[in-house]
């Protein structure tokens, strides 16, 4: 019985512990998906990067941004760890990870969905 109790206690401790020690800004979390751990917004919706974005710049505007909503930062946001801010064409600031702007995918319906991964050969999961 002690062995089972220890095993359950260990499992509970591992479940409660953060899976990754990553310094994230408020509103960005690490979420488990069927494709591994990914960055997600506060609603736990998966975040993506766009291969056509130059480093520290977003070129996903207009209809692109309708389908791939940018992760807009609060006006008072400051860079945190590997997270930086890029200024969008319309003047708002967007979160970026390792210099790549972050986006959600409008077709993901539930937390943990990853349906945008590889879309058009241009969209990738934002992995920590």
C-alpha positions in Angstrom: 0.0 0.0 0.0 2.8 2.6 0.8 4.2 2.1 -2.7 0.9 2.9 -4.4 0.3 5.9 -2.1 3.8 7.2 -3.0 3.1 6.6 -6.7 -0.1 8.5 -6.6 1.5 11.4 -4.6 4.3 11.5 -7.2 1.8 11.5 -10.1 -0.2 14.3 -8.4 3.0 16.4 -7.9 4.1 16.0 -11.5 0.6 16.9 -12.8 0.5 20.1 -10.7 4.1 21.1 -11.6 4.5 23.3 -14.6 5.7 21.3 -17.6 8.2 23.9 -18.7 10.0 26.6 -16.9 9.4 29.4 -19.3 9.0 33.1 -18.3 5.8 34.1 -20.1 4.0 37.4 -20.1 0.5 37.6 -18.6 -2.0 36.1 -21.1 0.4 33.5 -22.6 0.6 30.0 -21.3 2.2 26.7 -22.3 -0.5 24.2 -23.2 -0.3 20.4 -23.8 -1.7 19.3 -27.2 -1.6 16.1 -29.2 1.4 17.6 -30.9 3.3 18.3 -27.7 3.6 21.5 -25.7 2.7 24.8 -27.5 2.3 28.4 -26.6 -1.3 29.4 -26.2 -3.3 32.5 -25.3 -5.2 33.1 -22.1 -8.1 31.0 -23.4 -5.6 28.2 -24.1 -6.0 28.5 -27.8 -2.9 27.5 -29.7 -0.6 30.1 -31.1 1.3 30.0 -34.4 4.1 31.7 -36.3 4.0 32.7 -40.0 7.1 31.8 -42.0 6.7 34.9 -44.2 7.1 37.3 -41.2 10.6 38.8 -41.2 12.3 38.7 -37.8 10.5 41.2 -35.4 7.9 42.3 -38.0 4.4 41.2 -38.9 3.3 41.1 -42.5 0.0 39.3 -41.8 -2.5 42.1 -42.3 -6.0 42.6 -43.7 -7.7 39.3 -44.6 -4.7 37.4 -43.3 -5.2 38.9 -39.8 -8.9 38.1 -40.0 -8.0 34.4 -40.4 -4.9 34.5 -38.2 -5.7 37.0 -35.4 -2.6 38.6 -34.0 -1.9 38.2 -30.3 -2.2 41.9 -29.4 -0.4 43.0 -26.3 -1.8 45.4 -23.7 -0.7 49.0 -24.1 1.5 48.8 -21.0 3.2 45.5 -21.9 6.9 45.1 -21.6 9.2 42.4 -23.1 9.5 39.3 -20.9 12.3 36.7 -21.4 12.2 35.5 -25.0 8.9 37.4 -25.6 9.2 40.7 -27.4 6.8 43.2 -28.9 6.5 44.1 -32.6 4.6 47.1 -33.9 1.9 46.3 -36.4 1.1 48.4 -39.5 -1.9 49.9 -37.8 0.1 50.9 -34.7 -0.9 48.2 -32.2 1.7 46.0 -30.6 1.8 42.3 -31.0 3.5 39.6 -28.9 6.4 37.8 -30.6 8.4 34.8 -29.4 12.1 34.7 -30.3 11.3 37.5 -32.7 8.4 35.7 -34.5 5.0 37.4 -34.1 2.3 35.2 -32.6 -1.2 34.5 -34.0 -4.2 32.4 -33.2 -6.1 30.5 -36.0 -9.7 31.3 -36.5 -10.6 27.7 -37.3 -9.3 26.3 -34.0 -12.5 25.9 -32.0 -11.3 24.4 -28.7 -8.4 24.8 -26.4 -5.6 22.5 -27.6 -6.7 22.4 -31.2 -3.8 22.5 -33.7 -5.6 22.6 -37.0 -3.5 25.5 -38.3 -0.2 23.6 -38.0 1.4 23.4 -41.5 -1.5 25.3 -43.1 -0.4 26.3 -46.6 3.1 25.3 -45.7 3.4 28.7 -44.0 2.1 28.3 -40.5 3.8 26.5 -37.6 3.0 25.8 -34.0 4.6 28.2 -31.6 6.6 25.8 -29.5 8.5 26.8 -26.4 
